[in-house]
Amino acid sequence: MHRYLLQLLAVVLAVSVAGCSATSDNGSDSGKASPKPSASPSPSNVNEAIEPTFFGVHDHDPVGDTAAGWPDAPVGSLRAWDAGVTWRDLEPSPGVFNFSRLDAMVDTAESHDSDVLLVLGQTPAFHAKNPNATAFYGAGASSAPKLKAWKTYVRKVAKRYAGRPVILQVWNEANVSGFWSAGPQEMATLTKAAYDVLANIKPRPTLVSPALVTRLATQQKWLNDFYAITVDGQPIANYVDVVSLQLYPLPDGTPASSMELLSQMRKALTSHGVGVDKPIWNTEINYGLTGKPVDPAPKAEQIMNVVATYLLNAANGISRVYWYGWDQQQIVNTLLVQPDLATRTPAGDAFVRMRKWMLGAKVTSCKTDANGTYACTLEGPKGTSTVFWNPQGKTSVTVPDGATTAQEIDKAKQPVTAGSPLTVGRIPVMVSSAT
């Protein structure tokens, strides 16, 4: 129960905002020259097939401490946040590290063919520049840390998991004061310091930028300020491999309005020279967040939210999507599991079916017609498919040429004839030429 209270507090306060130096293992600098920023990896986009890592989730207890354990679904990436592995958890007293839970998490993920995106940060009070800073995770957790301690922590984590499927992210929601009470410049300094440390780790881990929420004007300004910063003559984006955005829409928002936020943030990033070669990951997404517990949305809306999220994100060039969360219950309206935290809901079943539909395919387009009906086309090794849905309710579409089957995401396939009418609604239907 404690973790859900923490999450609720975080959302309440976040919503209220609206009204390299080469280093030795002890953290000391052994040189002054910064390493040249590495080339960014190519992002997944509409011209690339969907990979398993596209389907990411959060899970508060994936290591089996509860009956739930690892998600009952094929997961390509686990974002380790709200999972008991913050900096404060890993270093409970100065210089004393306990990696047992994180070790178990990485081992479990590997056994399920998943990688782990570990969110760094939440400063231990004894390493905080401001140990009395108000924070969601205890006094001082949101404070900028002492730089030597930060480098030591990042180095220990990176060395321990070097060569294993562990990706590092600088911080969570740095533009929400309960997580980060310093400013963009201090976060840029921290990001560059993490980059400097990782430059000396072989193989070098992937570094993801601080996660930034995007739905409020104040949060968008923070993002603009952060990506405008240069450190040692380089734009801050040059020191990360991936840009992280948390694309929650406003409480009444939809997957489509989440993509409108993405479009705005892309313009902001472009204005600061962040090129299209820099992958963007949607590191948290769900719907209905109000700052208090919310009721689950109707079944059809929940299913539609899952399907539309993964299709629209792929169509808009997002490389990974991390659903928040597999076992989340109280503060969002689309739930993947029942209150037992193990049994899948219809939306959870849709997550599994959506992965099956999309994996290995390319999302070549997503369009809407005059009636507001969505049509997303997938090209895969087994043929062409189109997924239809209409957020407003029942309507009719024409079965595309070459299509032979139609399948509502929660039902079995049925034969169809090209050129014939097909009724669709909120529950997405895939019309396919695939066998």
N, C-alpha and C positions, 0 to 999 in steps of 0.2 A: 504493500500500500504506500510506503514511503516514497517510492520512485514516482508514482502517479501524482502524489501531492506536489512533488518538485516540478513535474512537468506542467501541472495546472498553474502553479505560481509563475513559472517562466512565461507561459502564454498570457496570463493576466497582465503581467508587467510589460511584456512586449507589445500587446495590443494597446495598452494605455499610452504608449508613446505617440499614438496617432493623435487623440484630442489634438669572395669568401676569404676570410682569413683561414689559413690552415691551422688546425688546432690539435693539441695533444689530447689524450683521453681524460685528463683532469680538467679540461676546459680552458687551459691557458693558451693564448695566442702564440704561435710559433712563426708567424709571418704576417706581412701587411697587405700583400697583393690579394685581391679578390679573384676567384676563378671566373672565367668567361661563362656567361649564362649559356646553358645547353640549348640545343634546338628542341622545339616543342614536338611531341609526337603528333601524328595526324589524327584528327578527330573522326569518330564515326559519324556518318551523315547519310543522306538518302542514296548515295552511290555505293554504300558499303552494306554488306549483309549484317543482320543483327546477330550479335554474339551473346553467349550466356551471361557475361558480365553486365549487359544492359539491364538485366532484371535484378536490381538490388533491393534490399530491405533493411530495416532496423529490427532488432530483436533484443529485448531487455535481458533475457537469460537464455542464450543459445547453447550453453554448455551443459545443460542437463541438471541444474540444481533444483529445478521444479519438474513436474510431470510433463510440462510442455517441451522443454529442450529445444533442439533445432527445429526450424519451421518444417511443417509437413508439406513441403513444396521444393522443387528444384530452384535453388537460389544461386545466382552467379557471383554476388558480392554482398558481404555483410558490413554495414556501417556501424562501427563500434562506438556508439554514443548512448548515454543513459544506460550503460551496461556494466558499470562498476569498474571501469578501467581508465578513468581520468588520471591526470598527473597526481592529483591528491590521493588517489587509490594506490597508484604504483609506488609512490614515495611517501609513506606514512610518517616518516621521521627523517631528519636531514641525513642524506647520503645513504639511507637504507631503502632498498628497492625490493618489492615483492611482485614478481611477474607470474605467480602461479595461475591466477584467473585468466590473464591474457594469454599465457601459454596454452591453457586448455581451450580457449576460444580459437586461437590460430590452429591448433591441432584438429579441433572439431570442424572448422571451416575447410581445411585441407581434405579431410575425410569425406566431405560433401562436394568436392570440386568447386569450392568457393574461395575467393580471396577476401581479405579483411581491409577495410578502410578505417584506420585508427585515427580518431580525432585527438590531436594533442591539446594539452592545456588544462585549464582550471588550476591556477597557481596555488601550491601549498602556502599556508600563511607564513611559514618561516622563510620562504623565498620571495615573498611579495614586497614590492616597493611600498605598497600601501596595505599593510596587513589588516586594516580596519575597513577596507572597501566593502560596501554592500554588494552581495552577490547571491545568486540562486543556490550555489553549492557551498555556502559558508563564507564567513568573513575572510576577505582577501582573495577569494578564488577568481574574482574578475580583475584583479590588479595586474598591471604589467609586472612580470617577474624580473629579478636580477638576472642580467644577461648571462653571466657565467653559469648560473644554476640551470637556466633554460638550455644552454648549449650542452651541458652535461647530461641532462635528461634526454634531449633529442638524440644525442650520440649513443647513449646506452640502449635506447629503444631500437635505433637503426641498426646498431651492431648485432643486437640479439636476434633480430629477424632478417638480417641481410640474406638475400637469396631465397627467401620464402615469400609467399604471396601476401605481403603486407604493404599497404600503401599508407602514406602519412599525410594527414591534413593539419594545417597550422593551428586552427582554432574553430570553435563553433559559434556562429552568429555573433561575430565581432561587432556588428552594428546594433546590438541589443545590450543595454548597459548592465543588465544582470549577469551577462556572460563576459563582458569586456568593458571596464569602466575607464580605460585610457582612450586615447584617440587614434585616428588613422595613422599618424606618423609613427607612434609607438608600435602599432601592429605591423607597419612596413619594416621597422627595424627588426622585429621578431621574425618576420618572414625571411628577410635577408640572412639573418643569423642561422635559421634552420637550413636554408640553402647552402650556406658556407659549410656547415657541419656535414651535410649529406654529400657534398662534393668529394669528401675524403673517404666515403664508405663504398666498398666494392662488393657486389654490384650496387650502384647508386639507386636508392629507393625513389619511386615516383613521389613528387611533392605536389599536393593539392592546395590551392589558395585557401585562406580563411573563408568559411561559409558565410555568406551574407544574405539576409532576408531582403525582400524586394518590394513588398506590397505597400509600404508607407512612404510618403514623400521624404521624411527625415532619414529613413533607411536608404533610399535611393541617393540622397545627397551624400551620405557617408560613403557609399560605393563610389560615387564620382570623385570624392576627395581622396579616397584610398588609391584608386587607379591612376590618379594624376601625379602621384608621388614618384620621384626618382631617388634611387639610393646608389651612391658611388657612380653616378652618371648614367645609370640604367633605369628604365621604367620598372616599377615594381613587378609588373606582369612577367618580365623576363626571368624572374627568380622562381617561378612556379611552372609546373608542367601542365596543370589543369586549372581552369576557373570553376569555382563552386558557387552556385546560386541555390537559394531555397525559394522555390517558386510557388509558395502558398498564395492563392488569391485571397481577396477579402472574404468575409464569412459567407456571403451569398454567391461567391464566385464559382466558376466551373473550370474544367480543363481548358476550355477555349480562352477564358480570361487569364488563366495562368500563362498561356502562350502569348497573350498580349503583353504581359509583364516581361516575358523573355524578349520580345521584340524591342521594348523600350530599353532593356538592359544591354542588348546587343548594340544599340545605337550609342549608348553611353560608353561601352567598352571600346567601340570603334573610334570614338572621338579621342580616346586616350592611347590610340595606336595598338590596341589588342587585336591582332589579326584573326582571320577566320581559321588559321592553322592551329589556333589554341583551342583544345577541346573544352566544352562546357558540360559539367555534370550537374544534374538536378538532384541535390543531395538530401532534400526533404520535400515530400509532397503528400498532401491529403487535403481534405475539404471540410468546410463548416466551422473553422476555428473562430471562436468568439471571445475567448478569455475566460470561459467557464465551461462546465460539463455541457455537452450537447447530446440531443437524441440522435440515434442512427437515422440516416436517410432511408427512404423506401428502398426495398430490395432492387427494383429495376434501376433506380438512380445510382445505387452503390455499384452495381455491375457496370453500368455505363461509365461511371467515373474511372474505374480501373481500366477498362478497355480504351476509352478515349485518351487517358493519360499516356499510356505506353505508345499508342499509335501516333498521337499528335507530337509527343516529344521526339519520336524517331523521325517523323516527317519534317521537323524543324531542326534537325541536326544535333540534338542532344545525344551525347555518347553513352551516358548512364542515367538511370532513374532509380532513386532509393525511396521506396515507399515507407512512410512513417505512420505506423510501424506494423510489423507482422502481428504483434500481440497488443497493440494499442487499443484501449477501450473507452476512455472517458472524454477526451477533448477534441475528437474528430468525428465526422459523421459517416465515414466509410470504413468498415471493420472487416478484416480478413479472417478473424477467428472468433469463435463463440467465447463467452465469459470464462470457460474452462482453459482458455489460452492455448488450446490444442486443436479443437475441431474446426475445420474450415467452414466459413460462411459461404453463401453463394458468391459474394465478392471475392473471397479467397479461392474458390473454384475457378472464377473468371481469371484470376492471376495465373493459375496453372494452365488453363486453356489458352490464354493469350500468349504465353510463352511458346506453347506448342505451335500456335498459328504463325508466330512471327520469327521464330528462331531460324536462322539461315536465309531469311528472305530480305529483300530490300523494300522499304516503304517508298514507292516512287511518287506518290501524290496523296494529298488529302484535300478534298474540296467539299463545298456545300452548295446545294441547289437553291432555287427560289423558295422552297418550302422549309429550308433550314436542315435538310437531310444531309448528313455527312456520308462521304464515300471515300474510303482510304484504300488505295490499291497496293497490293503486295506482289512482288515478282520473286518467285523462289524456284528452287531446283525441280519442284514437282508441278509448276505451272503458275498461273495467275489467279489471284483471289482479290475480291473487293469486300470490305467490311462496311456495312451500312448501319446507321442508327439515326434517330431523330429525337433530340431532347424534349420536344414539345408533345410527342405522342405519335399515334398511328398515322402512317401515310403510305403511299405506294411508289415503288421504283420499278424500273424495267430490268429484267435479268440481262446482264451483259452477254455479248456474243461469246460463244465458246464455253459458257458456264454450264455445268451439269448437276451441281449439288448446291443446296443451301443449308446452313446450320446455324440456328440460334446458339449463342455461346454456352447456354446451359442445357442444350438438348442434342439429340442425335441428328446426323445428316439426313436430308430429304432430297429426292430428285427434283430438278427444275428444268424448264425449257427456255433456252435463250429467246429473248424478245417478249416473254410473258410477264404479266404484272406480278409483283411480290410485295406483300404488306410487311412493313418494318416499323419499329417504334423505338422505345428507349432501350430495350434489350438488343444489343448488337447482333447482326446476322452476317455470316461470311458466305458469300456466293463464290463458288470456286470451280475452276477447271481441273483442279488437282484430284488425284485418285485417292 
